[in-house]
Amino acid sequence: MAARIKVSYQEKHELRAVAELLKPVVRSCKVIERCGNGRFKRAYMDLEIPGENVQQVQTCR
């Protein structure tokens, strides 16, 4: 299973901490340098989650 997540952060060490937690499943990470004049910076991470680790998730509506 593959997934893409958007990470919003203010300092580089925050992004490094998230990347370290997701390290086993991160395929790539793209940092967006220019996000306008906003308070947060962005990065997009592509994840590859092995099939045996995928659990069925129920959503609440």
mmCIF file of the N, C-alpha and C atoms, coordinates in Angstrom:
data_MODEL
# 
_entry.id   MODEL 
# 
loop_
_atom_site.group_PDB 
_atom_site.id 
_atom_site.type_symbol 
_atom_site.label_atom_id 
_atom_site.label_alt_id 
_atom_site.label_comp_id 
_atom_site.label_asym_id 
_atom_site.label_entity_id 
_atom_site.label_seq_id 
_atom_site.pdbx_PDB_ins_code 
_atom_site.Cartn_x 
_atom_site.Cartn_y 
_atom_site.Cartn_z 
_atom_site.occupancy 
_atom_site.B_iso_or_equiv 
_atom_site.pdbx_formal_charge 
_atom_site.auth_seq_id 
_atom_site.auth_comp_id 
_atom_site.auth_asym_id 
_atom_site.auth_atom_id 
_atom_site.pdbx_PDB_model_num 
ATOM 1   N N  . MET A 1 1  ? 0.845   -1.168 0.000  1.00 0.00 ? 1  MET A N  1 
ATOM 2   C CA . MET A 1 1  ? 0.000   0.000  0.000  1.00 0.00 ? 1  MET A CA 1 
ATOM 3   C C  . MET A 1 1  ? 0.894   1.236  0.000  1.00 0.00 ? 1  MET A C  1 
ATOM 4   N N  . ALA A 1 2  ? 0.491   2.225  -0.746 1.00 0.00 ? 2  ALA A N  1 
ATOM 5   C CA . ALA A 1 2  ? 1.251   3.465  -0.811 1.00 0.00 ? 2  ALA A CA 1 
ATOM 6   C C  . ALA A 1 2  ? 0.385   4.611  -0.296 1.00 0.00 ? 2  ALA A C  1 
ATOM 7   N N  . ALA A 1 3  ? 1.042   5.606  0.267  1.00 0.00 ? 3  ALA A N  1 
ATOM 8   C CA . ALA A 1 3  ? 0.335   6.782  0.772  1.00 0.00 ? 3  ALA A CA 1 
ATOM 9   C C  . ALA A 1 3  ? 1.236   7.994  0.616  1.00 0.00 ? 3  ALA A C  1 
ATOM 10  N N  . ARG A 1 4  ? 0.617   9.166  0.528  1.00 0.00 ? 4  ARG A N  1 
ATOM 11  C CA . ARG A 1 4  ? 1.355   10.427 0.496  1.00 0.00 ? 4  ARG A CA 1 
ATOM 12  C C  . ARG A 1 4  ? 0.801   11.285 1.625  1.00 0.00 ? 4  ARG A C  1 
ATOM 13  N N  . ILE A 1 5  ? 1.708   11.844 2.413  1.00 0.00 ? 5  ILE A N  1 
ATOM 14  C CA . ILE A 1 5  ? 1.272   12.712 3.507  1.00 0.00 ? 5  ILE A CA 1 
ATOM 15  C C  . ILE A 1 5  ? 1.924   14.079 3.354  1.00 0.00 ? 5  ILE A C  1 
ATOM 16  N N  . LYS A 1 6  ? 1.223   15.098 3.848  1.00 0.00 ? 6  LYS A N  1 
ATOM 17  C CA . LYS A 1 6  ? 1.762   16.454 3.859  1.00 0.00 ? 6  LYS A CA 1 
ATOM 18  C C  . LYS A 1 6  ? 2.137   16.771 5.294  1.00 0.00 ? 6  LYS A C  1 
ATOM 19  N N  . VAL A 1 7  ? 3.357   17.219 5.483  1.00 0.00 ? 7  VAL A N  1 
ATOM 20  C CA . VAL A 1 7  ? 3.854   17.579 6.805  1.00 0.00 ? 7  VAL A CA 1 
ATOM 21  C C  . VAL A 1 7  ? 4.048   19.089 6.849  1.00 0.00 ? 7  VAL A C  1 
ATOM 22  N N  . SER A 1 8  ? 3.432   19.727 7.823  1.00 0.00 ? 8  SER A N  1 
ATOM 23  C CA . SER A 1 8  ? 3.621   21.163 8.037  1.00 0.00 ? 8  SER A CA 1 
ATOM 24  C C  . SER A 1 8  ? 4.526   21.332 9.253  1.00 0.00 ? 8  SER A C  1 
ATOM 25  N N  . TYR A 1 9  ? 5.523   22.201 9.129  1.00 0.00 ? 9  TYR A N  1 
ATOM 26  C CA . TYR A 1 9  ? 6.476   22.382 10.219 1.00 0.00 ? 9  TYR A CA 1 
ATOM 27  C C  . TYR A 1 9  ? 7.000   23.810 10.197 1.00 0.00 ? 9  TYR A C  1 
ATOM 28  N N  . GLN A 1 10 ? 7.610   24.217 11.320 1.00 0.00 ? 10 GLN A N  1 
ATOM 29  C CA . GLN A 1 10 ? 8.199   25.550 11.403 1.00 0.00 ? 10 GLN A CA 1 
ATOM 30  C C  . GLN A 1 10 ? 9.723   25.498 11.383 1.00 0.00 ? 10 GLN A C  1 
ATOM 31  N N  . GLU A 1 11 ? 10.292  24.508 12.043 1.00 0.00 ? 11 GLU A N  1 
ATOM 32  C CA . GLU A 1 11 ? 11.748  24.383 12.130 1.00 0.00 ? 11 GLU A CA 1 
ATOM 33  C C  . GLU A 1 11 ? 12.192  23.055 11.512 1.00 0.00 ? 11 GLU A C  1 
ATOM 34  N N  . LYS A 1 12 ? 13.391  23.028 10.948 1.00 0.00 ? 12 LYS A N  1 
ATOM 35  C CA . LYS A 1 12 ? 13.886  21.820 10.282 1.00 0.00 ? 12 LYS A CA 1 
ATOM 36  C C  . LYS A 1 12 ? 13.968  20.622 11.223 1.00 0.00 ? 12 LYS A C  1 
ATOM 37  N N  . HIS A 1 13 ? 14.249  20.859 12.496 1.00 0.00 ? 13 HIS A N  1 
ATOM 38  C CA . HIS A 1 13 ? 14.356  19.737 13.431 1.00 0.00 ? 13 HIS A CA 1 
ATOM 39  C C  . HIS A 1 13 ? 13.013  19.034 13.611 1.00 0.00 ? 13 HIS A C  1 
ATOM 40  N N  . GLU A 1 14 ? 11.903  19.746 13.420 1.00 0.00 ? 14 GLU A N  1 
ATOM 41  C CA . GLU A 1 14 ? 10.577  19.128 13.507 1.00 0.00 ? 14 GLU A CA 1 
ATOM 42  C C  . GLU A 1 14 ? 10.376  18.150 12.345 1.00 0.00 ? 14 GLU A C  1 
ATOM 43  N N  . LEU A 1 15 ? 10.774  18.546 11.155 1.00 0.00 ? 15 LEU A N  1 
ATOM 44  C CA . LEU A 1 15 ? 10.675  17.661 10.000 1.00 0.00 ? 15 LEU A CA 1 
ATOM 45  C C  . LEU A 1 15 ? 11.579  16.447 10.173 1.00 0.00 ? 15 LEU A C  1 
ATOM 46  N N  . ARG A 1 16 ? 12.786  16.667 10.685 1.00 0.00 ? 16 ARG A N  1 
ATOM 47  C CA . ARG A 1 16 ? 13.702  15.544 10.917 1.00 0.00 ? 16 ARG A CA 1 
ATOM 48  C C  . ARG A 1 16 ? 13.123  14.549 11.908 1.00 0.00 ? 16 ARG A C  1 
ATOM 49  N N  . ALA A 1 17 ? 12.432  15.041 12.948 1.00 0.00 ? 17 ALA A N  1 
ATOM 50  C CA . ALA A 1 17 ? 11.827  14.158 13.943 1.00 0.00 ? 17 ALA A CA 1 
ATOM 51  C C  . ALA A 1 17 ? 10.725  13.303 13.325 1.00 0.00 ? 17 ALA A C  1 
ATOM 52  N N  . VAL A 1 18 ? 9.899   13.904 12.489 1.00 0.00 ? 18 VAL A N  1 
ATOM 53  C CA . VAL A 1 18 ? 8.829   13.152 11.821 1.00 0.00 ? 18 VAL A CA 1 
ATOM 54  C C  . VAL A 1 18 ? 9.432   12.130 10.860 1.00 0.00 ? 18 VAL A C  1 
ATOM 55  N N  . ALA A 1 19 ? 10.439  12.538 10.105 1.00 0.00 ? 19 ALA A N  1 
ATOM 56  C CA . ALA A 1 19 ? 11.091  11.631 9.163  1.00 0.00 ? 19 ALA A CA 1 
ATOM 57  C C  . ALA A 1 19 ? 11.735  10.455 9.891  1.00 0.00 ? 19 ALA A C  1 
ATOM 58  N N  . GLU A 1 20 ? 12.299  10.707 11.052 1.00 0.00 ? 20 GLU A N  1 
ATOM 59  C CA . GLU A 1 20 ? 12.927  9.634  11.831 1.00 0.00 ? 20 GLU A CA 1 
ATOM 60  C C  . GLU A 1 20 ? 11.883  8.621  12.307 1.00 0.00 ? 20 GLU A C  1 
ATOM 61  N N  . LEU A 1 21 ? 10.718  9.106  12.710 1.00 0.00 ? 21 LEU A N  1 
ATOM 62  C CA . LEU A 1 21 ? 9.648   8.203  13.151 1.00 0.00 ? 21 LEU A CA 1 
ATOM 63  C C  . LEU A 1 21 ? 9.119   7.349  12.002 1.00 0.00 ? 21 LEU A C  1 
ATOM 64  N N  . LEU A 1 22 ? 9.048   7.937  10.822 1.00 0.00 ? 22 LEU A N  1 
ATOM 65  C CA . LEU A 1 22 ? 8.496   7.231  9.665  1.00 0.00 ? 22 LEU A CA 1 
ATOM 66  C C  . LEU A 1 22 ? 9.561   6.559  8.805  1.00 0.00 ? 22 LEU A C  1 
ATOM 67  N N  . LYS A 1 23 ? 10.795  6.617  9.240  1.00 0.00 ? 23 LYS A N  1 
ATOM 68  C CA . LYS A 1 23 ? 11.935  6.135  8.456  1.00 0.00 ? 23 LYS A CA 1 
ATOM 69  C C  . LYS A 1 23 ? 11.741  4.740  7.842  1.00 0.00 ? 23 LYS A C  1 
ATOM 70  N N  . PRO A 1 24 ? 11.177  3.777  8.554  1.00 0.00 ? 24 PRO A N  1 
ATOM 71  C CA . PRO A 1 24 ? 11.046  2.435  7.958  1.00 0.00 ? 24 PRO A CA 1 
ATOM 72  C C  . PRO A 1 24 ? 10.136  2.381  6.728  1.00 0.00 ? 24 PRO A C  1 
ATOM 73  N N  . VAL A 1 25 ? 9.233   3.331  6.566  1.00 0.00 ? 25 VAL A N  1 
ATOM 74  C CA . VAL A 1 25 ? 8.278   3.259  5.458  1.00 0.00 ? 25 VAL A CA 1 
ATOM 75  C C  . VAL A 1 25 ? 8.390   4.418  4.467  1.00 0.00 ? 25 VAL A C  1 
ATOM 76  N N  . VAL A 1 26 ? 9.284   5.381  4.694  1.00 0.00 ? 26 VAL A N  1 
ATOM 77  C CA . VAL A 1 26 ? 9.413   6.536  3.795  1.00 0.00 ? 26 VAL A CA 1 
ATOM 78  C C  . VAL A 1 26 ? 10.154  6.123  2.533  1.00 0.00 ? 26 VAL A C  1 
ATOM 79  N N  . ARG A 1 27 ? 9.514   6.391  1.385  1.00 0.00 ? 27 ARG A N  1 
ATOM 80  C CA . ARG A 1 27 ? 10.127  6.145  0.088  1.00 0.00 ? 27 ARG A CA 1 
ATOM 81  C C  . ARG A 1 27 ? 10.831  7.394  -0.415 1.00 0.00 ? 27 ARG A C  1 
ATOM 82  N N  . SER A 1 28 ? 10.197  8.552  -0.231 1.00 0.00 ? 28 SER A N  1 
ATOM 83  C CA . SER A 1 28 ? 10.801  9.812  -0.653 1.00 0.00 ? 28 SER A CA 1 
ATOM 84  C C  . SER A 1 28 ? 10.208  10.958 0.149  1.00 0.00 ? 28 SER A C  1 
ATOM 85  N N  . CYS A 1 29 ? 10.938  12.071 0.162  1.00 0.00 ? 29 CYS A N  1 
ATOM 86  C CA . CYS A 1 29 ? 10.485  13.264 0.870  1.00 0.00 ? 29 CYS A CA 1 
ATOM 87  C C  . CYS A 1 29 ? 10.849  14.476 0.019  1.00 0.00 ? 29 CYS A C  1 
ATOM 88  N N  . LYS A 1 30 ? 9.841   15.276 -0.300 1.00 0.00 ? 30 LYS A N  1 
ATOM 89  C CA . LYS A 1 30 ? 10.068  16.482 -1.099 1.00 0.00 ? 30 LYS A CA 1 
ATOM 90  C C  . LYS A 1 30 ? 9.734   17.696 -0.240 1.00 0.00 ? 30 LYS A C  1 
ATOM 91  N N  . VAL A 1 31 ? 10.726  18.551 -0.025 1.00 0.00 ? 31 VAL A N  1 
ATOM 92  C CA . VAL A 1 31 ? 10.553  19.754 0.782  1.00 0.00 ? 31 VAL A CA 1 
ATOM 93  C C  . VAL A 1 31 ? 10.218  20.910 -0.146 1.00 0.00 ? 31 VAL A C  1 
ATOM 94  N N  . ILE A 1 32 ? 9.159   21.629 0.182  1.00 0.00 ? 32 ILE A N  1 
ATOM 95  C CA . ILE A 1 32 ? 8.749   22.800 -0.591 1.00 0.00 ? 32 ILE A CA 1 
ATOM 96  C C  . ILE A 1 32 ? 9.396   24.017 0.070  1.00 0.00 ? 32 ILE A C  1 
ATOM 97  N N  . GLU A 1 33 ? 10.369  24.597 -0.593 1.00 0.00 ? 33 GLU A N  1 
ATOM 98  C CA . GLU A 1 33 ? 11.139  25.698 -0.008 1.00 0.00 ? 33 GLU A CA 1 
ATOM 99  C C  . GLU A 1 33 ? 10.331  26.985 0.098  1.00 0.00 ? 33 GLU A C  1 
ATOM 100 N N  . ARG A 1 34 ? 9.578   27.301 -0.928 1.00 0.00 ? 34 ARG A N  1 
ATOM 101 C CA . ARG A 1 34 ? 8.852   28.578 -0.933 1.00 0.00 ? 34 ARG A CA 1 
ATOM 102 C C  . ARG A 1 34 ? 7.366   28.318 -0.775 1.00 0.00 ? 34 ARG A C  1 
ATOM 103 N N  . CYS A 1 35 ? 6.821   28.692 0.357  1.00 0.00 ? 35 CYS A N  1 
ATOM 104 C CA . CYS A 1 35 ? 5.403   28.484 0.654  1.00 0.00 ? 35 CYS A CA 1 
ATOM 105 C C  . CYS A 1 35 ? 4.686   29.815 0.802  1.00 0.00 ? 35 CYS A C  1 
ATOM 106 N N  . GLY A 1 36 ? 5.167   30.826 0.171  1.00 0.00 ? 36 GLY A N  1 
ATOM 107 C CA . GLY A 1 36 ? 4.572   32.143 0.345  1.00 0.00 ? 36 GLY A CA 1 
ATOM 108 C C  . GLY A 1 36 ? 5.047   32.756 1.648  1.00 0.00 ? 36 GLY A C  1 
ATOM 109 N N  . ASN A 1 37 ? 4.227   33.589 2.245  1.00 0.00 ? 37 ASN A N  1 
ATOM 110 C CA . ASN A 1 37 ? 4.601   34.265 3.483  1.00 0.00 ? 37 ASN A CA 1 
ATOM 111 C C  . ASN A 1 37 ? 3.989   33.602 4.704  1.00 0.00 ? 37 ASN A C  1 
ATOM 112 N N  . GLY A 1 38 ? 3.561   32.341 4.556  1.00 0.00 ? 38 GLY A N  1 
ATOM 113 C CA . GLY A 1 38 ? 2.908   31.639 5.656  1.00 0.00 ? 38 GLY A CA 1 
ATOM 114 C C  . GLY A 1 38 ? 3.845   31.323 6.808  1.00 0.00 ? 38 GLY A C  1 
ATOM 115 N N  . ARG A 1 39 ? 3.245   30.913 7.892  1.00 0.00 ? 39 ARG A N  1 
ATOM 116 C CA . ARG A 1 39 ? 3.983   30.612 9.104  1.00 0.00 ? 39 ARG A CA 1 
ATOM 117 C C  . ARG A 1 39 ? 4.642   29.233 9.044  1.00 0.00 ? 39 ARG A C  1 
ATOM 118 N N  . PHE A 1 40 ? 4.052   28.321 8.276  1.00 0.00 ? 40 PHE A N  1 
ATOM 119 C CA . PHE A 1 40 ? 4.535   26.950 8.227  1.00 0.00 ? 40 PHE A CA 1 
ATOM 120 C C  . PHE A 1 40 ? 5.181   26.635 6.887  1.00 0.00 ? 40 PHE A C  1 
ATOM 121 N N  . LYS A 1 41 ? 6.160   25.732 6.934  1.00 0.00 ? 41 LYS A N  1 
ATOM 122 C CA . LYS A 1 41 ? 6.786   25.194 5.732  1.00 0.00 ? 41 LYS A CA 1 
ATOM 123 C C  . LYS A 1 41 ? 6.132   23.840 5.472  1.00 0.00 ? 41 LYS A C  1 
ATOM 124 N N  . ARG A 1 42 ? 6.295   23.324 4.240  1.00 0.00 ? 42 ARG A N  1 
ATOM 125 C CA . ARG A 1 42 ? 5.652   22.071 3.893  1.00 0.00 ? 42 ARG A CA 1 
ATOM 126 C C  . ARG A 1 42 ? 6.648   21.068 3.346  1.00 0.00 ? 42 ARG A C  1 
ATOM 127 N N  . ALA A 1 43 ? 6.318   19.806 3.551  1.00 0.00 ? 43 ALA A N  1 
ATOM 128 C CA . ALA A 1 43 ? 7.051   18.708 2.933  1.00 0.00 ? 43 ALA A CA 1 
ATOM 129 C C  . ALA A 1 43 ? 6.031   17.624 2.609  1.00 0.00 ? 43 ALA A C  1 
ATOM 130 N N  . TYR A 1 44 ? 6.287   16.908 1.527  1.00 0.00 ? 44 TYR A N  1 
ATOM 131 C CA . TYR A 1 44 ? 5.433   15.796 1.132  1.00 0.00 ? 44 TYR A CA 1 
ATOM 132 C C  . TYR A 1 44 ? 6.252   14.517 1.218  1.00 0.00 ? 44 TYR A C  1 
ATOM 133 N N  . MET A 1 45 ? 5.697   13.509 1.874  1.00 0.00 ? 45 MET A N  1 
ATOM 134 C CA . MET A 1 45 ? 6.377   12.228 2.021  1.00 0.00 ? 45 MET A CA 1 
ATOM 135 C C  . MET A 1 45 ? 5.559   11.141 1.340  1.00 0.00 ? 45 MET A C  1 
ATOM 136 N N  . ASP A 1 46 ? 6.242   10.353 0.515  1.00 0.00 ? 46 ASP A N  1 
ATOM 137 C CA . ASP A 1 46 ? 5.628   9.182  -0.083 1.00 0.00 ? 46 ASP A CA 1 
ATOM 138 C C  . ASP A 1 46 ? 6.020   7.985  0.772  1.00 0.00 ? 46 ASP A C  1 
ATOM 139 N N  . LEU A 1 47 ? 5.014   7.223  1.175  1.00 0.00 ? 47 LEU A N  1 
ATOM 140 C CA . LEU A 1 47 ? 5.234   6.078  2.048  1.00 0.00 ? 47 LEU A CA 1 
ATOM 141 C C  . LEU A 1 47 ? 4.893   4.791  1.320  1.00 0.00 ? 47 LEU A C  1 
ATOM 142 N N  . GLU A 1 48 ? 5.614   3.747  1.614  1.00 0.00 ? 48 GLU A N  1 
ATOM 143 C CA . GLU A 1 48 ? 5.313   2.411  1.119  1.00 0.00 ? 48 GLU A CA 1 
ATOM 144 C C  . GLU A 1 48 ? 5.132   1.520  2.340  1.00 0.00 ? 48 GLU A C  1 
ATOM 145 N N  . ILE A 1 49 ? 3.893   1.106  2.564  1.00 0.00 ? 49 ILE A N  1 
ATOM 146 C CA . ILE A 1 49 ? 3.568   0.319  3.744  1.00 0.00 ? 49 ILE A CA 1 
ATOM 147 C C  . ILE A 1 49 ? 3.414   -1.130 3.312  1.00 0.00 ? 49 ILE A C  1 
ATOM 148 N N  . PRO A 1 50 ? 4.243   -2.033 3.847  1.00 0.00 ? 50 PRO A N  1 
ATOM 149 C CA . PRO A 1 50 ? 4.153   -3.449 3.467  1.00 0.00 ? 50 PRO A CA 1 
ATOM 150 C C  . PRO A 1 50 ? 2.760   -4.011 3.765  1.00 0.00 ? 50 PRO A C  1 
ATOM 151 N N  . GLY A 1 51 ? 2.279   -4.901 2.905  1.00 0.00 ? 51 GLY A N  1 
ATOM 152 C CA . GLY A 1 51 ? 0.940   -5.463 3.013  1.00 0.00 ? 51 GLY A CA 1 
ATOM 153 C C  . GLY A 1 51 ? 0.637   -6.124 4.343  1.00 0.00 ? 51 GLY A C  1 
ATOM 154 N N  . GLU A 1 52 ? 1.618   -6.772 4.956  1.00 0.00 ? 52 GLU A N  1 
ATOM 155 C CA . GLU A 1 52 ? 1.353   -7.466 6.217  1.00 0.00 ? 52 GLU A CA 1 
ATOM 156 C C  . GLU A 1 52 ? 1.141   -6.510 7.389  1.00 0.00 ? 52 GLU A C  1 
ATOM 157 N N  . ASN A 1 53 ? 1.502   -5.234 7.224  1.00 0.00 ? 53 ASN A N  1 
ATOM 158 C CA . ASN A 1 53 ? 1.331   -4.256 8.292  1.00 0.00 ? 53 ASN A CA 1 
ATOM 159 C C  . ASN A 1 53 ? 0.044   -3.442 8.175  1.00 0.00 ? 53 ASN A C  1 
ATOM 160 N N  . VAL A 1 54 ? -0.693  -3.649 7.094  1.00 0.00 ? 54 VAL A N  1 
ATOM 161 C CA . VAL A 1 54 ? -1.911  -2.870 6.861  1.00 0.00 ? 54 VAL A CA 1 
ATOM 162 C C  . VAL A 1 54 ? -3.061  -3.485 7.651  1.00 0.00 ? 54 VAL A C  1 
ATOM 163 N N  . GLN A 1 55 ? -3.718  -2.653 8.424  1.00 0.00 ? 55 GLN A N  1 
ATOM 164 C CA . GLN A 1 55 ? -4.882  -3.094 9.193  1.00 0.00 ? 55 GLN A CA 1 
ATOM 165 C C  . GLN A 1 55 ? -6.099  -2.393 8.640  1.00 0.00 ? 55 GLN A C  1 
ATOM 166 N N  . GLN A 1 56 ? -7.220  -3.064 8.733  1.00 0.00 ? 56 GLN A N  1 
ATOM 167 C CA . GLN A 1 56 ? -8.449  -2.460 8.257  1.00 0.00 ? 56 GLN A CA 1 
ATOM 168 C C  . GLN A 1 56 ? -8.843  -1.345 9.217  1.00 0.00 ? 56 GLN A C  1 
ATOM 169 N N  . VAL A 1 57 ? -9.139  -0.178 8.674  1.00 0.00 ? 57 VAL A N  1 
ATOM 170 C CA . VAL A 1 57 ? -9.487  0.978  9.478  1.00 0.00 ? 57 VAL A CA 1 
ATOM 171 C C  . VAL A 1 57 ? -10.956 1.309  9.249  1.00 0.00 ? 57 VAL A C  1 
ATOM 172 N N  . GLN A 1 58 ? -11.693 1.475  10.333 1.00 0.00 ? 58 GLN A N  1 
ATOM 173 C CA . GLN A 1 58 ? -13.090 1.850  10.232 1.00 0.00 ? 58 GLN A CA 1 
ATOM 174 C C  . GLN A 1 58 ? -13.190 3.356  10.410 1.00 0.00 ? 58 GLN A C  1 
ATOM 175 N N  . THR A 1 59 ? -13.998 3.988  9.584  1.00 0.00 ? 59 THR A N  1 
ATOM 176 C CA . THR A 1 59 ? -14.166 5.437  9.695  1.00 0.00 ? 59 THR A CA 1 
ATOM 177 C C  . THR A 1 59 ? -15.468 5.742  10.392 1.00 0.00 ? 59 THR A C  1 
ATOM 178 N N  . CYS A 1 60 ? -15.462 6.807  11.152 1.00 0.00 ? 60 CYS A N  1 
ATOM 179 C CA . CYS A 1 60 ? -16.663 7.274  11.839 1.00 0.00 ? 60 CYS A CA 1 
ATOM 180 C C  . CYS A 1 60 ? -17.272 8.404  11.026 1.00 0.00 ? 60 CYS A C  1 
ATOM 181 N N  . ARG A 1 61 ? -18.541 8.352  10.828 1.00 0.00 ? 61 ARG A N  1 
ATOM 182 C CA . ARG A 1 61 ? -19.214 9.427  10.084 1.00 0.00 ? 61 ARG A CA 1 
ATOM 183 C C  . ARG A 1 61 ? -20.335 9.980  10.893 1.00 0.00 ? 61 ARG A C  1 
# 
